[in-house]
Amino acid sequence: MTRFSALTALRTGLAALLLFSATFAQAQTWPTRSLRLVIPFAPGGGTDILARVIAPKLSEVLGQQVVVENKPGASSIIGSQIVVQAAPDGYTLMMVDSSIYVNPGLRTELPYNTMKDLTPIVHMAVAPVILVVHPSVPAQTLAELIALGKAKPESLLYGSGGNGSSPHMAGELFNIASGIAITHVPYKGTGEALSSVLAGQVPLTYSGISSVRQAVEAGRLRALALTGTQRNAALPNVPTFAESGLPSVDCSSHWGLLGPAGMPPEVVAKLNAAVNQVLADPAIKERVTALGYDVAGGPPAAYTKLLTTEIEKWRQVIKTAGIKAN
């Protein structure tokens, strides 16, 4: 090696060391300013509500304000792209629901690679999806609904918030598992689909418990089954799909925190620990549970594994059912 090349190598090494030291020091002092939490949905939805429950306590734990920003559009793609393009310094984050599982298999125009362009930080919450029917439907149990679907398939329709929405995916998974073909009726939003079922215009839909609990308790809807490994305390008389003989209908909704790719591991670890601390707080747990969610938590690796598994699962459902985005 010549003297010149040796000096060049030394300078390159020193530059790399300085860059690493600066990055490490920044990670050690992080955060030094407010954080931006992007919600890729409109205000008032499940993700937005959950974020606004958690953000104030997270601000307290981190010692910096966590500012919630709604960036809706294109089934979470617009907000997600904002985070993908942000600096990977831990100051721009995103909270998203199960749409992050569905989009890779549903949307060929997705402008980013979910697993390569985002950093999974923590799985935050999970909530069951519940199958409800209008009282006029002559089925008191899931088995009776399946029998009705086989005997009179033309009599059953289910509403959803649009192609690729959580109720749509739940409906197609149920169709595959049960061997029947309930026809999908897409609406412009889940609220519109639920209103249609309440009015008796469409026989059934899939929803979160918090959206239908009052109607079920008042007898305006009949709940036949819900996802998850156990019954939910909010509606303890409703059996799970597994109890009803369809354990493969596992389409619970999940929420998690992600950031841009390339975030310093130390910052990811700090964020993960902070969110887990928030989720373990008894007051937060009580509020989250009252909204129909179960707190999750865990290390980044667990959320990464969940993302990988769910993306592949829904990719297969989309392919089998021939689902198109539009």
N, C-alpha and C positions, 0 to 999 in steps of 0.2 A: 504494500500500500504506500503510495506517495505521501509526502508531507501535506500536499494540498488536499488529497482525498481524505486523509486522516482528520484534518481540520474541519472539512465539510461534514464528515460523519459526527465529529464531536459537537459541532454547532447544531446539527439536526437532532442529535440526542438531547442536548440541553434545551432546545426549543420544545421538544416533546415533553420533557420533564417539567418545564415551566408551565406548559399548557395543562398537564395533568394536575400539577400543584394548584394552579388557579381554579380548575374545575372542582378539585377536592375541597379547597377552602370555601368556594361558593356553596357547595353542598352542605358543608359543616355549618355555615351561618344561615342557610335557607330556612324559612322565608324571611325576606327583609322588606317585603311590600305586599300589597293585597293580591289575592288570587282571583282569577276569572273562572267561574264554573259555568260552562256552556250547557244549556239544556236544549237538545235539538228538536224540541216540540213546543207547541203553543202553551201559554200559561193555563193553569187549571187542570191539566192532565195528571195522571198518576206519577210520572217522573218529576214533574214540576212540584207537585205537592210534597213528595218525599224529599226532594232537594231542599225545599224551604224549611222542612222540619230539621234536617241535619246541618245545614249550612251555619246557622248561628252558633251551635255548639262546636262545630269544627273550627270556626273563627276563634273561639275561645281557647281551644286546645293548641292551635298553631300560633296564636298571638298576632295574627294578621286577619283582616277582613276577607271573607270569602263572598264574592259578589256573584249572584246568580243572574245569568243572561239567557233569555229565550231566543233561540235562532231556529225557528221551525222551517219545515219544507222538505219535500221529496222523501218522506218516510225516514227522517233523521239524517239524510245524506248531506244536506246543506250545512247543518251544524257540525257534523262529523268532519267535513272537509276543512272547516275553519280550524279545528283542533289539529288535524293532520298537518296543516301548513304552518302552525304556530311554532315558535322557538321551543325546543325541548328542555326548558329550564324549570319546569314544575309550576309555572305561574298561569298556564292555560290548561284547563282540565275539562273533562266532559263526563256527564252522567247520562247513561243511556239504558233503554229497556231491551226486551228481547228482539227488537227489530235489527239489532246488530248481528243476531244469528241468522236472520232470514235474508237480509239484503245480498250477501255474497252469492247465494244460489238463485235469487230471484231477479237480480238486476245486472244485466250484462254491461251496462254503462257505468257501473260503480267506479268513480274516479280515484280510488285508492284500494290498497290491499289491506283488509282489516287486521290480519295478524302480523303484517310486516310494517305497516305505517302507523300503528297505535301501540301504546304500552299499557297492558292490563295492570291495574294497581290493586283493586280489591273488589270482591263480590259483596254487594251491600245488602241486598234484600231479595226475597222471593215471595211470590203470592200465588195461590191457586187460581186456576181458571174454572169457572162453574158453568155447567150446561143447564139452561133454564128454558122452560116451555110455557106457552100461554095456557091458562087453565082449560081451554076448550080442547086441547090435545088429549086424546083418549089413551094416555100412557102415564101410569103412576110410578113406573120404575124404568131404569135404563133398558132392562131386558124387554119390557113391553114396547119401548120406543123402537128398539131394533126389530122386533117382530112386526110392528106397524110399518117400518121402513121397507121390510121385505115383502109384506102383503100389499101395501099401497104406497109405493115409492113416490107416486105423483102427488101425494097429499102432504109431503114434508118439504119444507124449505128452511134454510137458516140465513139470518142476516149477519152482516159484518160491517166493519168500518172501511171496507175496500179491499181490493186484491193485495195480498201480502200482509194484511193486518193480523194481529194476534188471534182474533176470533176466526178469521178465515183459515189460518193455519191449523187452529184447534179443530175446526170442522173437517178439514181434509184428513187430518190424522185420525179422527174418529171414524170417518168413512172407510179409511184403509183398514183400521183395526176391526171394525164391526162387519165389514163386507157389504155394507149398504151404500147407497149413493144419494144422500140428501143434497138437494140442489142449493148452490150458493147464490145469495142475493146481496151484491155489494152496495153499500150506501156511502155517502160522503164522509161519514164519521161514525164512531161507535155509539154516540148518543142518539143519532138518527136511527140506527139499527135497533137499538133498545126500545126507543119510542114506538117503532113499528111493531115490535113483538108485544109490547104492552097494549097496543091498540088492537091486537089480533090480526094484523095484516100479514104477518109472517109468523109461523108457528114457534120458532125457537132461535136462540142465539147463545153465544158463549161470552162470558163477561168476568170482570173482577168482582169479588164478593161485595166490596164497598158500594159498587154501583147498583146492585140488585137486592141487597139484604132487606131493605125496608119493604120492597115490593113482594119479596118472598114471604116475609113475616105477615104481610097484610093479605096474602092469598091472591095477589094480582099476577104472580108468576109462580110456577112450580119448579123447584130445583131437583134435578134428577141425579147429578153426580158432579164431583169436583176432582181436580188433579191433586197430586201430592201423595205422600206416604201415609198420612193419617188425616182423620177428620179435622175440620177447622172449628175452633171454639166459637166463632161468630155464628155458625149454622151447624151445630153438632149433630143434627138429625139427618144431614145429607151425607150419603156414603161416598167413598172415593171410587174412581173408575176401577181401581185395582180390586176393591171389594166386590164390585159389580161384574167382575170377570174380564176386564180389559186393562191389564197392568201396563200395556204398551202405550196407552193414551197418557203420555207424560208431557204436557205442554204448559207447565206452570210458567208464569212470567218472572223474569229475573231483572235486577238492576245492578249496575256496576259502575265503577269509576275508572276512567282511562285518561291517558295523556298522549302527547305525540311520541313517535318512535325516537329512541336515542336519549331518553331521560337518564340522568346520573342515577346509578343504583342506590346511592345514599339518599337521594331525594325520594325515590320510589319507596324505599324502606320507611322513611319518616312519614310519608303520606299514608302508607298502609297502616302503620302503628297508630297514627292519629285517628283515622277512620274507625279502626277496630276499637279504640278507646271510646269514641263517640257512640258506637253501636252497643257497647257494653253498659253505657250509662242507663240506670233504671228508668229515669224520666223519659229518655229518648225511646227506649225499648217499649215503654207503655204507650207512647204516642204512635209509634210505628205499628204496633200490634193493633191498636184501636182503628187504624186505617185499613186493616185487612192484610198487612204485610207481616212476614216473619223476618227478623234480622238474620243476616248471613255472616259476613266477615270471613277471616282467614288470610293466608299469605297470597302474594301475587301469583305464585305458581299454581295455586288451586283455581284461581279465576282464569288463568291462561288455559288450563286443562279444560275447564268448563266451556270456554269460548270455542276451543278446537272441536270438542265433542258435539256441541249443539249446532255449530255451523255445518258440520258434516251430516248430522241427523236431519236437519231441515233441508239441506241440499237434496237428500234422497227423497224426502216427502214431496218437495216441489217437482222433482223429476218424475216420480211415480204418478202424481196427480195431474201432471201437465199444467201446472200453474204458471200463468204469465203475469207480469207486473201490471199490464194495462189491457 
